[in-house]
């Protein structure tokens, strides 16, 4: 089996072997596959050390990707964010022929599963809790813009955002929007250049939606999956956050912002920076879904067109 092998070839016996390789001496009882995540496959193993989660990537199988996930998660934990603890990491498992990460299994309910049963007061409380947690994440200052390990560093926000946008545009078709690639590039670069220069990097999560929030007793117990986290402009996180949480519950956004601002104060220009974050998110998602699930790309292209229409 190779890193690009069909996921169905990852058998339970292979996962057990990978867990024994990563955690020698751990006795494993039952093993079950989790129906969660798109970039990795996950299993929960009941062991004599408690339940452990085994994660194996199926898209990006470079071990540096998981090293960044571990480092970013631990940095968030240093800032008081409730995160998982890691048990073991194998850069290339002999059993699975790809990296394997073993971490504690967080019991609880993903917020997206609990959402429908929440009443408005419960959803507002969730928004407040989420504001506090995201505020803690963004309060973790970074020494540079780029990944937490320092493999990729940028001296300032402008160069970081320009490089991020250019990398996405390089993957985009020429006719992604009516402005063409050059017109879209000029519009986003212009918005980036208009930002004030006096801003420091913040830790960002990169994948803020309800599926990555674990609840216990209706309160946030853990924030999962920092695999896209880095030191960046914190308002990049608002793209996915607004789409997947507050588009469906706009009345909770004020509660979120109040709780967020109490932990990580908002600057005067925060709204324009959120709009830019939305545009960069729409660009990233357009490119991503054109590659993996093309039917979802048009909604993000429309968002880009709407953003372009508001530009002077």
Secondary structure, 3 states (H helix, E strand, C coil): CCCCCCHHHCCHHHHHHHHHHHCCCCCEEEEEEECCCCCEEEEEEEECCEEEEEEEECCCCCHHHHHHHHHHHHHHHHCCCCCCCEEEEECCCCCCCCCEEEEECCCCEEHHHHHHHCCHHHHHHHHHHHHHHHHHHHCCECCCEECCCCCCEECCHHHHHHHHHHHHHHHCCCCCCCCHHHHHHHHHHHHHHCCCCCCCCEEECCCCCHHHEEEECCEEEEECCCCCCEEECHHHHHHHHHHHHHCCCHHHHHHHHHHHHHHCCCCCCHHHHHHHHHHHHHHHHHHHHHHHCHHHHHHHHHHHHHHHHHCC
